[in-house]
Amino acid sequence: MTSAKICGLTTPETLDAALIGGAAFVGAVIFPKSPRHIAPLHAATLFERARGRAKVVAVTVDADDALLTEIALILKPDLIQLHGSETPARAETVRTLTGTGIIKALPIRTHEDFAEANAWEPFVDHLMFDAKPPEGSALPGGVGARFDWTLLADRAFRHPWFLAGGLDPTNVGEAIHVSGAPMVDVSSGVESAPGVKDRALITAFLDAVRAA
């Protein structure tokens, strides 16, 4: 059965919708440029209710050591998601500094973009294949872009991986069948406006994943 991550949660109501719906992962975006940004202290208070029910993921973009230390000490996430231009060496540093697991998001548009996956696999718990954002975007993800899911068909990876980018309740079932994804990640696809999660859409997304 495919597992789901609901990312960019900022309110108790939407977090509860994710937990009640059976999300295996819940994400806090700690990146000020994002409409889903949440400060580590706020995130720690909010995500305390998820402990033991879902894995808490802190999503970062080229975060420095000071911010990562703050996240590790205050939020205490299960995993840190690297969603910027980090290197495998940086991932090792992050793991040592924080004591957390690592998810690395790789931007995908064509077959050639998977070349990085082999280099990353020894350094992560999970890879995330996300659509490359449109040219000129200030955000590395969460913009609703998608890529050709058939690019993932019949590929094998060392660890369970996430499919992300442009997923929503209406297409996630197809995405799972086409790509064979063991895990899926959604953010903008369950929002009524940028950064505003919709409880009904979260529930519908998780129902669709379960039915796939």
Secondary structure, 3 states (H helix, E strand, C coil): CCEEEECCCCCHHHHHHHHHHCCCEEEEECCCCCCCECCHHHHHHHHHHHCCCCEEEEEECCCCHHHHHHHHHHHCCCEEEECCCCCHHHHHHHHHHHCCEEEEEEEECCHHHHHHHHHHHHHCCEEEEEECCCCCCCCCCCCCCCCCHHHHCCCCCCCCCEECCCCCCCCHHHHHHHHCCCEEEECHHHEEECCEECHHHHHHHHHHHHHC
